[in-house]
Amino acid sequence: MSSPQAGRIYLDFGCHMDVSADITDADVVMVCHPCPVNGVIKSVYICADVLPGAGTFDLQNGSNADVAIVTQEDLTALTANVGHACTLGANINVKSTQMLRAVWTFTTITSGEGFGCIVEIEPTVQ
């Protein structure tokens, strides 16, 4: 008999910007959310409409000494308009009210407005 599972929760850590007005080279954009449940991160997907010249993505547990949840991703290695599964790190257990933080670092950016991130969490069943 399989163990009970709760429905999965999806958090959106994407950011939308007007590159000409909102962001320039060497900017860092952070998108934060409190974690709504105790659980385990099952997957993290990112995407971009136009790739930056250079940049990285990190997902961190900001409530736990900035522990990385995923291996840092090179944004230039993505395919434009296609989702990319991030490599999960060892620290994928999360607790309710912990802050989760997506960090988009744009070393060189010339165009593009949309950078998406979806985090899938499987709640812990008590």
Order of alpha helices (4+ residues) and beta strands (2+ residues): beta-beta-alpha-beta-beta-beta-beta-beta-beta-beta-beta-beta
